[in-house]
């Protein structure tokens, strides 16, 4: 019944339309007949509608009474009633909505899991980038800063938290890097490696920059990653190696050339008398000794730096070592009428040291003092014990030519010689570096120097007392 009632209103409407059409297009007699039939049809349809409404009202009244009495409603009441079809349709629709809601809830749960995994992956990637010691900066396809670690903030001098999604050229005051990033983005080059230099905190720095362009599945630029590795130390070491080879070659070439020249003169018979022959042989011997000392110093420095040198430590008195070294150098100083002022013996100046190495340190200081002090000068040796800090200090002071301020910090470098003092004495430039290696690396002490041009220099070293050295961890 409920289905037929759905057609009541359309039937009434169609009947009215037919009646109007008959009035205009059909003969009066026929039109009257049609109008009469239409009226009867409409009346029947209205009667059906009224009947449906009455029955629906009864069904609703029955359901209301049942609910008011506290009884449960039987499904038969809906099926048998006039609202049965409507309830069934609504129930089907509700069931469909419930299924959609369950599916949406399941999809939402899957999406939450996926989002959680993505967030965890993103966090892990960020932690990896932030932990890298090299400077790393990530930009999007418009050169805007997306991410940067602390190393990048320090190198490029900006705050990543305050520069989010701002253009790289507005934040970074390094035109070379900005240009590389822009060029990489435009050219879509996967990896580009460049060496860039800049000044950081007043010091020149060199960086090996790798610019990578990230391309998505559509072959479009997704972003740019720039990694900057500090190679300043590597460059310095490489330069030191080159300088070392250059200096060694020069130092070896000089005595070898002298030996070769005088040997050729002897072979050619240019030495006619015994005196000339002796002179040539003496020069050859002295140059050979110089060559031997150079090679020995190079080998000793190399052994100390590599930790392969044999060290034989024992408790010795530094004052006694100073006195022994002074005796060895006294004849050399006497040739220039240079006096050596010796320290008074100290009872408790025992150090745990390699005796031969420590003697070499003192002899080197004394010989340099005599070399660069004019005739008639004075060299003073002082020894001091600091029991509070647990070390012994030895200083060698002269009133010689002195060292220019710009050279003072370099006198312990390999092959370094003060240019203005080369005329006073010959040397390899390895002696003071060997002293530094012996004192600092072998004995855990330190070397130092103070100097003033025209007034003289003071070279010294400190090493731990034997008691403190015994307590120090190996």
C-alpha positions as CSV (number, residue, x, y, z in Angstrom):
1,X,0.0,0.0,0.0
2,X,2.8,2.4,0.9
3,X,4.3,2.0,-2.6
4,X,1.0,2.8,-4.4
5,X,0.6,5.9,-2.3
6,X,3.8,7.3,-3.6
7,X,2.1,7.6,-7.0
8,X,-1.0,9.4,-5.7
9,X,0.3,13.0,-6.1
10,X,1.7,12.4,-9.6
11,X,-1.6,10.8,-10.8
12,X,-3.6,13.8,-9.5
13,X,-1.2,16.2,-11.3
14,X,-1.4,14.3,-14.6
15,X,-5.2,14.1,-14.4
16,X,-5.4,17.9,-13.9
17,X,-3.1,18.4,-16.9
18,X,-5.2,16.1,-19.1
19,X,-8.3,18.0,-18.1
20,X,-6.8,21.3,-19.1
21,X,-5.5,19.9,-22.4
22,X,-8.9,18.5,-23.2
23,X,-10.6,21.9,-22.7
24,X,-8.3,23.4,-25.3
25,X,-7.8,20.8,-28.0
26,X,-10.9,18.4,-27.9
27,X,-14.5,18.9,-28.8
28,X,-16.7,20.2,-26.1
29,X,-18.7,17.0,-25.7
30,X,-15.6,14.8,-25.6
31,X,-13.8,17.2,-23.4
32,X,-16.6,17.1,-20.8
33,X,-16.3,13.3,-20.8
34,X,-12.6,13.4,-20.3
35,X,-12.9,16.1,-17.6
36,X,-15.4,13.9,-15.8
37,X,-13.1,10.8,-16.0
38,X,-10.2,12.9,-14.8
39,X,-12.2,14.2,-11.9
40,X,-13.2,10.6,-10.9
41,X,-9.5,9.5,-11.2
42,X,-8.3,12.4,-9.1
43,X,-11.0,11.7,-6.6
44,X,-9.9,8.1,-6.3
45,X,-6.2,9.1,-6.0
46,X,-7.1,11.6,-3.2
47,X,-9.2,8.9,-1.5
48,X,-6.1,6.6,-1.6
49,X,-3.9,9.3,-0.1
50,X,-6.4,10.0,2.7
51,X,-6.6,6.2,3.4
52,X,-2.8,6.0,3.5
53,X,-2.6,8.9,5.9
54,X,-5.2,7.4,8.2
55,X,-3.4,4.1,8.3
56,X,0.0,5.8,8.8
57,X,-1.5,7.7,11.7
58,X,-2.8,4.5,13.3
59,X,0.6,2.9,13.0
60,X,2.3,5.8,14.6
61,X,-0.3,5.9,17.3
62,X,0.1,2.2,18.0
63,X,4.0,2.6,18.2
64,X,3.6,5.6,20.5
65,X,1.3,3.8,22.9
66,X,3.6,0.8,23.0
67,X,6.6,3.0,23.8
68,X,4.6,4.8,26.5
69,X,3.6,1.6,28.1
70,X,7.3,0.6,28.5
71,X,7.0,-2.4,26.2
72,X,9.5,-3.2,23.5
73,X,8.5,-2.8,19.9
74,X,8.3,-5.9,17.7
75,X,9.8,-5.7,14.2
76,X,6.4,-7.0,13.0
77,X,4.8,-3.7,14.0
78,X,7.1,-2.0,11.5
79,X,6.7,-4.6,8.8
80,X,3.0,-4.8,9.1
81,X,2.5,-1.0,9.5
82,X,2.2,1.7,6.9
83,X,5.7,2.9,7.9
84,X,7.3,-0.5,7.3
85,X,8.7,0.4,4.0
86,X,10.0,3.7,5.2
87,X,11.6,2.1,8.2
88,X,13.2,-0.6,6.1
89,X,14.6,2.0,3.7
90,X,16.0,4.1,6.6
91,X,17.5,1.0,8.2
92,X,19.2,0.0,5.0
93,X,20.5,3.6,4.7
94,X,21.7,3.6,8.3
95,X,23.4,0.3,7.8
96,X,25.1,1.6,4.7
97,X,26.3,4.7,6.6
98,X,27.6,2.5,9.4
99,X,29.6,0.4,6.9
100,X,31.1,3.6,5.4
101,X,31.9,4.9,8.9
102,X,33.6,1.6,9.8
103,X,35.6,1.7,6.6
104,X,36.5,5.4,7.2
105,X,37.6,4.5,10.7
106,X,39.8,1.7,9.4
107,X,41.3,4.0,6.7
108,X,41.9,6.7,9.3
109,X,43.7,4.2,11.6
110,X,45.9,3.1,8.6
111,X,46.6,6.7,7.8
112,X,47.6,7.5,11.4
113,X,50.0,4.6,11.4
114,X,51.5,5.8,8.1
115,X,51.8,9.3,9.4
116,X,53.5,8.1,12.6
117,X,56.0,6.1,10.5
118,X,56.7,9.1,8.3
119,X,57.1,11.4,11.3
120,X,59.5,8.8,12.9
121,X,61.5,8.6,9.7
122,X,61.6,12.3,9.4
123,X,62.8,12.6,13.0
124,X,65.5,10.0,12.4
125,X,66.7,11.8,9.3
126,X,66.8,15.1,11.2
127,X,68.8,13.5,14.0
128,X,71.3,12.0,11.6
129,X,71.7,15.4,9.8
130,X,72.1,17.3,13.1
131,X,74.7,14.8,14.4
132,X,76.9,15.2,11.3
133,X,80.1,17.2,12.1
134,X,80.1,18.6,8.5
135,X,78.0,21.6,7.7
136,X,74.7,20.4,6.1
137,X,72.0,22.7,4.6
138,X,68.8,21.6,2.8
139,X,66.9,23.9,0.5
140,X,63.6,23.4,-1.4
141,X,63.0,23.9,-5.2
142,X,62.9,27.7,-4.6
143,X,66.2,27.9,-2.7
144,X,64.5,28.4,0.6
145,X,66.2,26.9,3.7
146,X,64.3,23.9,4.9
147,X,66.8,22.4,7.3
148,X,70.4,23.1,8.6
149,X,72.5,21.6,11.3
150,X,74.5,23.4,14.0
151,X,77.7,23.1,12.0
152,X,76.1,24.9,9.1
153,X,74.8,27.6,11.5
154,X,78.4,28.2,12.8
155,X,80.0,28.2,9.4
156,X,77.4,30.3,7.6
157,X,76.7,32.5,10.7
158,X,72.9,32.3,10.9
159,X,70.1,30.9,13.2
160,X,68.2,28.1,11.5
161,X,65.2,28.6,13.9
162,X,64.8,32.2,12.7
163,X,65.4,31.6,9.1
164,X,62.9,28.9,8.3
165,X,61.6,28.9,4.7
166,X,63.6,32.1,3.9
167,X,65.6,32.4,0.7
168,X,69.2,31.2,1.0
169,X,70.6,34.4,-0.5
170,X,68.8,36.5,2.1
171,X,70.4,34.5,5.0
172,X,73.8,33.4,3.9
173,X,76.4,36.0,3.1
174,X,78.5,33.7,1.0
175,X,77.9,34.5,-2.7
176,X,80.0,31.6,-4.0
177,X,77.8,29.0,-2.1
178,X,74.6,30.7,-3.1
179,X,75.6,30.7,-6.8
180,X,76.6,27.0,-6.6
181,X,73.2,26.1,-5.2
182,X,71.3,28.1,-7.8
183,X,73.4,26.7,-10.6
184,X,72.9,23.1,-9.4
185,X,69.1,23.6,-9.2
186,X,68.9,25.1,-12.7
187,X,71.2,22.5,-14.3
188,X,69.7,19.6,-12.3
189,X,73.1,18.1,-11.8
190,X,73.1,15.2,-9.3
191,X,76.4,16.0,-7.6
192,X,78.8,18.9,-8.0
193,X,82.0,19.2,-6.0
194,X,83.8,22.5,-5.4
195,X,86.5,23.8,-3.1
196,X,85.6,27.1,-1.5
197,X,87.5,29.4,0.9
198,X,86.2,31.9,3.4
199,X,87.2,33.6,6.6
200,X,85.7,32.2,9.8
201,X,86.3,34.0,13.1
202,X,89.2,35.8,11.6
203,X,90.9,32.7,10.3
204,X,91.0,31.5,6.7
205,X,89.1,28.2,6.1
206,X,88.9,25.9,3.1
207,X,85.8,23.7,2.5
208,X,85.1,20.9,0.2
209,X,81.5,21.6,-0.9
210,X,79.3,18.8,-2.4
211,X,76.1,20.2,-3.9
212,X,73.5,17.5,-4.7
213,X,70.3,18.1,-6.6
214,X,67.4,15.9,-5.5
215,X,65.1,14.9,-8.5
216,X,61.6,13.4,-7.9
217,X,59.8,10.8,-10.0
218,X,58.6,13.4,-12.4
219,X,62.1,14.6,-13.1
220,X,61.5,17.8,-11.3
221,X,63.8,19.4,-8.7
222,X,62.6,18.5,-5.2
223,X,65.4,20.2,-3.3
224,X,69.1,20.9,-2.9
225,X,71.5,19.4,-0.3
226,X,74.8,21.2,0.4
227,X,77.5,19.4,2.5
228,X,80.6,21.4,3.5
229,X,83.6,19.5,4.8
230,X,86.4,21.5,6.5
231,X,89.6,20.5,4.7
232,X,91.7,23.3,6.2
233,X,93.9,20.9,8.2
234,X,94.3,18.6,5.3
235,X,95.4,21.5,3.1
236,X,97.9,22.6,5.8
237,X,99.3,19.0,6.2
238,X,99.6,18.7,2.4
239,X,101.4,22.0,2.3
240,X,103.7,20.9,5.2
241,X,104.5,17.7,3.3
242,X,105.4,19.7,0.2
243,X,107.5,22.1,2.2
244,X,109.2,19.2,4.0
245,X,110.1,17.6,0.7
246,X,111.3,20.9,-0.7
247,X,113.4,21.7,2.4
248,X,114.9,18.2,2.6
249,X,115.8,18.3,-1.0
250,X,117.5,21.7,-0.6
251,X,119.4,20.7,2.5
252,X,120.5,17.4,1.0
253,X,121.5,19.1,-2.3
254,X,123.8,21.7,-0.7
255,X,126.3,19.3,1.1
256,X,126.1,16.8,-1.8
257,X,127.0,19.5,-4.3
258,X,129.9,20.6,-2.2
259,X,131.2,17.0,-1.8
260,X,130.8,16.3,-5.5
261,X,132.6,19.5,-6.5
262,X,135.7,18.9,-4.3
263,X,135.8,15.2,-5.2
264,X,135.9,16.1,-8.9
265,X,138.7,18.5,-8.2
266,X,140.7,15.8,-6.5
267,X,140.1,13.4,-9.3
268,X,141.1,16.0,-11.9
269,X,144.4,16.5,-10.0
270,X,143.7,20.2,-9.2
271,X,145.2,19.6,-5.8
272,X,149.0,19.8,-6.5
273,X,150.3,19.7,-2.9
274,X,149.5,17.8,0.3
275,X,148.1,20.9,1.9
276,X,145.5,21.5,-0.8
277,X,144.6,17.8,-0.8
278,X,144.1,18.0,3.0
279,X,142.0,21.1,2.7
280,X,139.7,19.5,0.1
281,X,139.4,16.3,2.1
282,X,138.5,18.4,5.2
283,X,135.7,20.2,3.4
284,X,134.4,16.9,2.0
285,X,134.4,15.4,5.5
286,X,132.7,18.4,7.1
287,X,130.0,18.3,4.4
288,X,129.5,14.6,4.9
289,X,129.2,15.2,8.6
290,X,126.6,17.8,7.9
291,X,124.7,15.5,5.7
292,X,124.9,12.7,8.3
293,X,123.5,15.1,11.0
294,X,120.7,16.2,8.7
295,X,119.7,12.6,8.0
296,X,119.9,11.6,11.6
297,X,117.8,14.6,12.8
298,X,115.1,13.8,10.1
299,X,115.1,10.1,11.2
300,X,114.9,11.0,14.9
301,X,112.0,13.4,14.4
302,X,110.2,10.8,12.2
303,X,110.8,8.1,14.9
304,X,109.5,10.4,17.7
305,X,106.4,11.5,15.7
306,X,105.6,7.9,14.8
307,X,106.3,6.6,18.3
308,X,108.9,4.1,17.1
309,X,112.0,5.6,18.8
310,X,113.4,3.7,21.7
311,X,113.3,5.6,25.0
312,X,115.4,4.6,28.0
313,X,114.2,6.7,30.9
314,X,115.8,6.9,34.3
315,X,116.0,9.4,37.2
316,X,118.6,12.0,36.4
317,X,119.6,15.4,37.7
318,X,119.0,18.2,35.2
319,X,121.7,20.4,36.8
320,X,124.2,17.6,36.3
321,X,123.2,17.3,32.6
322,X,123.5,21.1,32.2
323,X,127.0,21.0,33.6
324,X,128.1,18.2,31.4
325,X,126.7,19.9,28.3
326,X,128.4,23.2,29.2
327,X,131.7,21.4,29.4
328,X,131.2,20.0,25.9
329,X,130.3,23.5,24.5
330,X,133.0,25.4,26.5
331,X,135.7,25.1,23.9
332,X,133.3,26.3,21.1
333,X,132.3,29.3,23.3
334,X,135.9,30.0,24.1
335,X,136.7,30.6,20.4
336,X,134.3,33.6,20.6
337,X,135.3,34.7,24.1
338,X,131.8,34.0,25.3
339,X,131.4,33.2,28.9
340,X,128.9,30.6,30.2
341,X,127.3,31.2,33.6
342,X,126.4,27.9,35.2
343,X,123.6,27.3,37.8
344,X,124.4,26.2,41.3
345,X,123.7,22.5,42.0
346,X,120.1,21.7,43.1
347,X,119.5,18.6,45.3
348,X,115.9,17.8,44.4
349,X,115.8,18.4,40.6
350,X,115.5,14.7,39.6
351,X,113.5,14.0,36.5
352,X,112.6,10.7,34.9
353,X,114.1,11.2,31.4
354,X,116.1,9.7,28.7
355,X,119.6,11.0,29.5
356,X,120.9,11.1,25.9
357,X,117.8,12.9,24.6
358,X,117.7,15.4,27.4
359,X,121.5,16.1,26.9
360,X,120.7,16.7,23.2
361,X,118.1,19.3,24.2
362,X,120.5,21.3,26.5
363,X,123.4,21.1,24.0
364,X,121.1,22.4,21.2
365,X,120.0,25.4,23.3
366,X,123.6,26.2,24.4
367,X,125.1,25.8,20.9
368,X,122.4,28.1,19.4
369,X,123.1,30.7,22.1
370,X,126.8,30.7,21.3
371,X,126.1,30.8,17.5
372,X,123.9,33.9,17.6
373,X,125.8,35.8,20.3
374,X,128.6,38.2,19.2
375,X,132.1,37.7,20.4
376,X,132.6,38.7,24.0
377,X,129.0,38.1,24.9
378,X,127.5,36.1,27.8
379,X,125.3,33.0,28.0
380,X,123.5,32.2,31.3
381,X,121.9,28.9,32.3
382,X,119.3,28.8,35.1
383,X,117.6,25.8,36.7
384,X,114.5,26.2,38.9
385,X,112.4,23.6,40.7
386,X,108.6,24.3,41.3
387,X,107.6,21.7,43.8
388,X,104.0,23.0,44.1
389,X,103.3,22.3,40.4
390,X,105.8,19.5,40.2
391,X,108.2,20.4,37.4
392,X,111.7,21.6,36.7
393,X,112.4,24.6,34.5
394,X,115.7,25.2,32.6
395,X,116.4,28.4,30.7
396,X,119.3,29.5,28.5
397,X,119.6,33.2,28.1
398,X,122.0,35.1,25.8
399,X,122.6,38.7,24.9
400,X,122.9,38.0,21.1
401,X,121.1,39.3,18.1
402,X,117.6,38.4,19.1
403,X,114.6,37.2,17.0
404,X,112.0,39.5,15.3
405,X,108.5,39.3,16.8
406,X,107.0,37.8,13.7
407,X,109.4,34.9,13.8
408,X,109.2,34.0,17.5
409,X,106.2,31.7,17.1
410,X,107.8,29.7,14.3
411,X,111.3,29.0,15.5
412,X,110.2,25.5,16.6
413,X,108.8,24.6,13.2
414,X,110.5,22.1,10.9
415,X,113.1,23.7,8.6
416,X,112.3,27.2,9.9
417,X,115.2,29.6,10.1
418,X,115.0,33.3,10.9
419,X,115.9,35.0,7.6
420,X,117.7,38.0,9.2
421,X,119.9,35.6,11.3
422,X,121.0,33.2,8.6
423,X,124.2,35.2,8.1
424,X,125.4,34.5,11.6
425,X,125.3,30.7,11.4
426,X,124.5,27.7,9.2
427,X,121.9,25.1,10.1
428,X,119.2,22.8,8.9
429,X,116.3,24.3,10.8
430,X,115.5,20.9,12.4
431,X,117.4,21.3,15.7
432,X,114.7,23.2,17.6
433,X,111.9,21.1,16.2
434,X,113.8,18.0,17.5
435,X,114.0,19.7,20.9
436,X,110.3,20.3,20.9
437,X,109.5,16.7,20.0
438,X,111.8,15.3,22.7
439,X,110.5,17.6,25.5
440,X,106.8,17.6,24.6
441,X,106.1,14.2,23.0
442,X,108.7,12.0,24.8
443,X,108.8,13.7,28.2
444,X,105.4,15.4,28.6
445,X,106.9,18.9,29.1
446,X,106.8,22.1,27.1
447,X,109.2,24.5,25.4
448,X,109.1,28.3,25.2
449,X,111.0,31.3,24.0
450,X,111.1,35.0,24.6
451,X,113.3,37.4,22.5
452,X,114.0,41.0,21.7
453,X,115.9,42.1,18.6
454,X,119.4,43.4,19.6
455,X,119.1,42.4,23.2
456,X,119.1,38.6,23.1
457,X,116.8,35.6,23.6
458,X,115.7,33.2,26.3
459,X,115.0,29.6,25.3
460,X,113.7,27.2,28.0
461,X,111.8,24.0,28.7
462,X,109.9,22.4,31.5
463,X,109.6,18.7,32.4
464,X,107.8,17.0,35.3
465,X,109.7,16.1,38.5
466,X,110.4,12.4,38.9
467,X,107.9,12.0,41.7
468,X,105.1,13.6,39.6
469,X,106.1,11.6,36.5
470,X,105.8,8.4,38.5
471,X,102.2,9.3,39.6
472,X,101.1,10.3,36.1
473,X,99.1,7.8,34.1
474,X,101.1,6.0,31.4
